[in-house]
Amino acid sequence: MLMDPCELSPSYVRSIAPYQPGKPISELAREMGLDEKTIVKLASNENPLGIGPRTRAAIEAAIGDVARYPDGNGYELKLALSRRYGVELPSIVLGNGSNDVLELVALAFLGPGRAAVMSQHAFAVYPLATQARGARAIVVPAKRYGHDLDTMAKAIDDETYVLWIANPNNPTGTLAEPQALEAFVRKVPERVLVVIDEAYNEYLSPDLRADTVKWLKRHPNLIVTRTFSKAYGLAGLRVGYAFAHPSVADVMNRVRQPFNVNSVALAAAEAALNDMEFVAKSYAVNLQGMKQLEEGARTLGLEFIPSHANFLTLRVGKAAEIYKRLLRRGVIVRPVGGYQLPEHLRVTVGTAQENAKFLGALGASLQE
């Protein structure tokens, strides 16, 4: 009998369940015979406003130079981030989306015989990145759908090297408030790296934003990750970044691919970072949209998890079936059964029209 080449892979890699992204509009159109223009996608926490005019101009200008390799160090974007946040260049790591930066943490600091602590219901990339390195995942039960920080601190053992926190958390939208979060960071031994994933930071009200960047000087074991995929609207170009102690950033950069962020993405991110008017508009639209979804959920008699991000997770009962009924009505949301939330669906905040279509389709699907 011929050997299955798959068996050449380590067992911890073969047992990984692949990450399931939100269904693309084109795929649903093919499956259901629908017109793409009539489909509403609220599955991937994308910015419904697209991108700002400054970002579009930067993209158009950068296209003419795509025959050249990008700046492998991303100097101009790092300089812009340094000026905005007061972080020195050696403390910045760029990635192909913040997912890439999270993977770099795992690649640099995890491996067989090591462990990482994370919360139940937390972002799927944490267990995937941990398992892909042959490390052990220590999953702490959630508290009111969010991170139980005290229990997570107690779960740290002698093999723990990394601790993952999403704040706000995806897919639940829960938040660890600044004072509690820093008190937690102080509890964690310095030999354990604390990764605070702030992908949705720009959607927080200013009074709830933890000044984690300033914490870096007090906590050399802290890594803060952010992305341009959400409020800045660059999900398709993939740009993320991390702030860390220079020695931590140095190790991450050693395992980073030389050209992991493309030239168009670098130019777009630099422009987007400085387009605060667009980010403010995105924040305002999200705030109104969230109210619309919450009011709609209450009208339908549905429970939901109060969210601090750009999505809302609702309890709909037979979520897998409701998800399929919504697809037939041209609405794509996200089932979260893989996060141990089999009765919930996550919906991204869209435009007022998109939110209204979703709520109408949801009401009809619940009565079907």
Secondary structure by P-SEA (a helix, b strand, c coil): ccccccccccccccccccccccccaaaaaaacccccccccccccccccccccaaaaaaaaaacccccccccccaaaaaaaaaaacccccccccccccaaaaaaaaaaaccccccbbbbbccccaaaaaaaaaacbbbbcccccccccaaaaaaaaccccccbbbbbcccccccccccaaaaaaaaaaccccbbbbbbccccccccccccccccccccccccbbbbbbccccccccccccccccccaaaaaaaaaacccccccaaaaaaaaaaaaaaaaaaaaaaaaaaaaaaaaaaaaaaccccccccccbbbbbccaaaaaaaaaaaacbbbbbccccccccbbbbccccaaaaaaaaaaaaaaaac
